[in-house]
Amino acid sequence: MHRHNTPLRGVKAIPRPKDGDPGYSEVNYRYAGREGHIHEVVEINGRALAKVGFDDRKIVYYFLDDLELDRSAKRGTFHDQDVQSKG
């Protein structure tokens, strides 16, 4: 089952994946500790995965539980910046 959940769109997130987690690849660990923003949250088989976008426009999925979230920060993704620059 695949469900989208977007209330967290634009929330600042810093991935903190657990060492040696088989659910992650090298790219997940490369972006660990870097600040990104959530684009959406997708639930697959009862697990919430966050689609996180970074300043270099790379998108990486992380388990929502492995993200440090800053809900008070200004929300936005690089998609929002694209719309503002065209407007």
Secondary structure, 3 states (H helix, E strand, C coil): CEEEECCCCCCEEEECCCCCCCCCCHHHHHCCCCCEEEEEEEEECCEEEEEEEECCCCEEEEEHHHEEEECCCCCCCHHHHHHHHHC
